[in-house]
Every structure is written in structure tokens, then in C-alpha cells.
Amino acid sequence: MYENQTLVTIGIVEPLELDQYALTNLFNSQQGLSVVGTVGTGNDGIQMLSEKHPDIAIVEIDLADRSGFDLASEIAMRQRKTRVIFYTAAMPDIFVEQAMRWKVAGYVLKTDSLNNLLAAVREVSSGRRYFSEQIRNKLVLDPAAGQLKATFTAPLGRLSDRQIEVLRNLAFGLSVKDVARKMHISVKSVDSHKYRIMQSLEIHDRVDLARYAIREGLVSAS
């Protein structure tokens, strides 16, 4: 039973149809929870969340068209009612830093049991935050700011969210034009981001840039 005793509405942004189905069944089987929308891309996610205004958005970070962080930033700017829980298998240090940067309400790993995800929804719907144990181990409370922060500063922390997304797309092997098309920005902007990324990381070769992204866990070697 959920503490606020009211219906908690949930929107799901998850690219895998099987996971969409499983999550929808999981939440709808619980008293006090109702899934109001399920989509598979970031752009569809923005539209669905803007139309449905759910209390909670369950978001996969790794989406085909835009990152979960991009979606979380849009939600933070447009509709403060909806609280974001990342539900993903990915946990590189920079992702944890970004999650704290955007003050997401939860970060649950897909390797956890579904009970952890239900616990996250329960905590977040009651105004608190929830993180998987492996994520919690990467966090500390900053007494000065009164906020959670990462216990480390990842080298990628020097990059903006947009630059990290450009880096990931380049590491996946997309051309500058393809990255521009995917991210809905100009080729000139992608080139500018690429230049600043290489300067910041002191990497001057496209292949080495991809290797770095793999090493940092931004993309899979497979």
C-alpha cells in the first residue's frame, strides 16, 4: 500500500517491447499504481509525458534517438510534477554524476529484483529518493549543499551533457552528419562539440575517442 493512499500514475520510456510489457503488467498489478503511457523513444517520451503528466517516469538512459538525461532535463524544465526514475543496466561513473546533476528521484539497475523497482516507486511517490545499492555506494551527502553527490569526479565530468551525447554517438560510429540529424542540431554544432571534446580529453584521433568512450563505459565494446 502506498503511503499517500492516492493513485500513482506512471509513464514508461523503454525501448524494448518485452520490458515495456513486463513493467506495465508489474505496475498495473499493484494496488494504487496505474501506467498511463508506454513508449520506446525519447521523442515519443517527451510527447507522452507532456500529454499524460504522470507522477513518475520510468526511463531507460540508453534510448535510440536521445539520451535519458536529455529527456530528464526536458522534464525538469517543462513539468516539475513528474519525477524521474532511471531504470537501466548502465552505471558508468559519469552517468551517476549526470543523474545527480539533474536531481533524478531514483536510479535502479535492471540487474536488481523487480521488488527494488517497486520500492523505488513507493519511495519516490512519497517524496523521497531511491537508489540501487551499487549506486548508493557511489554517493555521499554534501553537508554544505544538503544534496547527494558522487564520491568521485569522472574525467568526463568536464564535458556538458550535450557533449557526452555527441561523444557517445561518435563512438557508436555515426558520422558527424548522422549525429547532427539524430540530435536535431547543425553539423557545425556537432563539429564544434567534437573539437571541444577532443581538446578537453586531450584526444586527437577518432579511433582513440571511441576507445576512450568504451573504456569509460559510455558504449559497449560489442
VMD Tcl script that draws the C-alpha trace (Angstrom):
set ca {
  {0.00 0.00 0.00}
  {1.35 3.43 -0.93}
  {1.68 5.98 1.83}
  {-0.20 8.79 0.14}
  {-3.21 6.49 -0.40}
  {-3.83 8.05 -3.83}
  {-3.43 6.67 -7.33}
  {0.16 7.00 -8.54}
  {0.38 7.38 -12.31}
  {3.41 6.10 -14.22}
  {4.81 6.74 -17.69}
  {7.32 4.28 -19.13}
  {10.06 5.17 -21.65}
  {11.73 1.86 -22.52}
  {13.00 0.77 -25.96}
  {12.48 -2.98 -25.52}
  {8.89 -4.12 -26.07}
  {9.32 -7.12 -23.78}
  {10.42 -4.84 -20.95}
  {7.56 -2.46 -21.69}
  {5.11 -5.33 -21.35}
  {6.71 -6.68 -18.16}
  {6.83 -3.27 -16.46}
  {3.27 -2.42 -17.43}
  {2.00 -5.70 -16.00}
  {4.09 -5.26 -12.86}
  {2.81 -1.80 -12.03}
  {-0.80 -2.37 -13.04}
  {-0.92 -5.45 -10.80}
  {-0.16 -3.29 -7.76}
  {-2.91 -1.53 -5.85}
  {-2.55 2.24 -6.17}
  {-0.42 2.20 -9.34}
  {-1.54 2.85 -12.91}
  {0.52 3.00 -16.13}
  {-0.82 5.85 -18.27}
  {1.61 5.61 -21.18}
  {4.36 3.41 -22.62}
  {6.70 4.43 -25.44}
  {10.04 3.32 -26.83}
  {11.88 6.51 -27.83}
  {12.94 9.74 -26.19}
  {10.98 11.96 -28.56}
  {7.81 9.92 -28.04}
  {8.60 10.01 -24.33}
  {8.62 13.81 -24.25}
  {5.27 13.90 -26.05}
  {3.68 11.22 -23.88}
  {4.89 12.71 -20.60}
  {3.78 16.19 -21.68}
  {0.30 14.91 -22.51}
  {-0.21 12.50 -19.60}
  {1.68 14.32 -16.80}
  {2.33 11.15 -14.78}
  {3.59 11.32 -11.22}
  {6.58 9.13 -12.09}
  {8.52 8.47 -15.30}
  {10.44 5.20 -15.56}
  {13.19 5.98 -18.07}
  {15.89 3.90 -19.74}
  {19.02 6.03 -20.15}
  {20.10 4.35 -23.39}
  {17.49 5.40 -25.96}
  {17.95 5.33 -29.73}
  {17.09 8.94 -30.53}
  {18.10 10.90 -27.43}
  {19.53 10.01 -24.05}
  {17.51 9.57 -20.89}
  {19.44 12.54 -19.50}
  {18.20 14.72 -22.32}
  {14.68 13.58 -21.52}
  {15.17 14.19 -17.78}
  {16.37 17.74 -18.45}
  {13.30 18.42 -20.59}
  {11.03 17.12 -17.84}
  {12.82 19.23 -15.22}
  {12.27 22.36 -17.29}
  {8.73 21.67 -18.51}
  {6.87 19.76 -15.80}
  {8.19 19.63 -12.28}
  {5.35 17.36 -11.15}
  {6.82 14.30 -12.89}
  {9.70 12.67 -11.03}
  {12.20 10.56 -12.98}
  {13.46 7.11 -12.03}
  {16.20 5.78 -14.29}
  {15.82 2.03 -14.86}
  {18.87 0.79 -16.74}
  {21.73 -1.68 -16.79}
  {24.28 1.09 -17.31}
  {26.14 2.66 -14.38}
  {29.41 4.29 -15.52}
  {30.63 7.00 -13.17}
  {29.64 9.84 -15.48}
  {26.04 8.57 -15.62}
  {25.87 8.73 -11.83}
  {27.29 12.26 -11.92}
  {24.74 13.30 -14.54}
  {21.89 11.76 -12.56}
  {22.91 13.83 -9.53}
  {23.29 16.90 -11.73}
  {19.67 16.63 -12.83}
  {18.49 15.58 -9.36}
  {16.70 12.48 -10.62}
  {14.47 10.88 -8.00}
  {15.77 7.35 -8.46}
  {18.31 5.16 -10.21}
  {17.54 1.42 -10.28}
  {19.61 -1.21 -12.05}
  {17.98 -3.84 -14.23}
  {20.15 -6.45 -12.54}
  {18.22 -5.81 -9.30}
  {14.99 -7.63 -8.47}
  {11.72 -6.05 -9.53}
  {11.00 -5.54 -5.84}
  {13.70 -2.88 -5.88}
  {11.88 -1.05 -8.65}
  {8.61 -1.25 -6.73}
  {10.43 0.05 -3.64}
  {11.75 2.94 -5.73}
  {8.25 3.84 -6.91}
  {6.97 3.67 -3.33}
  {9.74 5.92 -2.01}
  {9.59 8.41 -4.87}
  {5.79 8.65 -4.74}
  {6.17 9.59 -1.06}
  {8.54 12.45 -1.87}
  {11.81 10.66 -1.18}
  {14.57 9.33 -3.43}
  {15.73 5.78 -4.10}
  {18.97 4.35 -5.48}
  {20.15 0.79 -6.02}
  {22.80 -0.30 -3.55}
  {25.54 -0.14 -6.20}
  {24.52 3.44 -6.98}
  {24.23 4.40 -3.29}
  {27.81 3.22 -2.79}
  {28.90 5.89 -5.28}
  {27.12 8.73 -3.43}
  {27.74 10.90 -0.38}
  {25.76 13.71 1.21}
  {27.27 17.14 0.67}
  {26.54 18.84 4.03}
  {27.13 22.31 2.63}
  {24.60 21.94 -0.16}
  {22.40 19.41 1.64}
  {22.38 17.29 -1.52}
  {23.70 13.94 -2.65}
  {26.74 14.00 -4.88}
  {29.08 11.47 -6.46}
  {32.08 10.37 -4.41}
  {34.34 10.97 -7.40}
  {34.82 13.29 -10.31}
  {34.87 11.34 -13.54}
  {37.20 12.69 -16.25}
  {34.11 13.05 -18.42}
  {32.71 15.43 -15.81}
  {34.46 18.23 -17.67}
  {32.02 17.73 -20.54}
  {28.47 19.04 -20.79}
  {25.53 16.65 -21.15}
  {25.28 17.57 -24.83}
  {28.97 16.87 -25.39}
  {28.69 13.49 -23.68}
  {25.82 12.61 -26.01}
  {27.87 13.69 -29.04}
  {30.78 11.59 -27.80}
  {28.56 8.52 -27.37}
  {27.12 8.87 -30.87}
  {30.55 9.33 -32.42}
  {31.82 6.29 -30.51}
  {28.93 4.26 -31.93}
  {30.41 5.02 -35.36}
  {27.94 7.65 -36.56}
  {29.21 10.32 -38.92}
  {29.07 13.99 -37.95}
  {26.09 14.43 -40.31}
  {24.30 11.43 -38.78}
  {24.90 12.75 -35.26}
  {23.52 16.15 -36.27}
  {20.43 14.53 -37.78}
  {19.86 12.30 -34.75}
  {20.32 15.08 -32.20}
  {18.44 17.69 -34.25}
  {21.35 20.12 -34.24}
  {23.51 21.54 -37.01}
  {26.59 19.85 -38.45}
  {28.53 22.94 -37.38}
  {27.40 22.42 -33.78}
  {28.47 18.77 -33.82}
  {31.87 19.74 -35.23}
  {32.24 22.37 -32.52}
  {31.32 19.87 -29.79}
  {33.70 17.30 -31.26}
  {36.55 19.81 -31.24}
  {35.91 20.81 -27.63}
  {35.57 17.16 -26.54}
  {38.93 16.27 -28.06}
  {40.54 19.34 -26.52}
  {39.11 18.64 -23.08}
  {40.06 14.95 -23.10}
  {43.36 15.59 -24.90}
  {42.46 13.06 -27.57}
  {43.09 13.90 -31.21}
  {42.04 10.75 -33.06}
  {38.52 9.46 -33.76}
  {39.53 5.84 -33.06}
  {41.12 6.77 -29.73}
  {37.99 8.74 -28.87}
  {35.86 5.63 -29.42}
  {38.25 3.52 -27.35}
  {38.07 6.07 -24.54}
  {34.25 6.00 -24.58}
  {34.29 2.20 -24.37}
  {36.81 2.25 -21.53}
  {34.67 4.72 -19.57}
  {31.56 2.58 -20.07}
  {29.70 5.03 -22.30}
  {29.30 2.42 -25.02}
  {29.71 -1.33 -25.18}
  {32.71 -2.89 -26.90}
  {30.33 -5.33 -28.56}
}
mol new
graphics top color blue
foreach p $ca { graphics top sphere $p radius 0.5 }
foreach p [lrange $ca 0 end-1] q [lrange $ca 1 end] { graphics top cylinder $p $q radius 0.2 }
display resetview
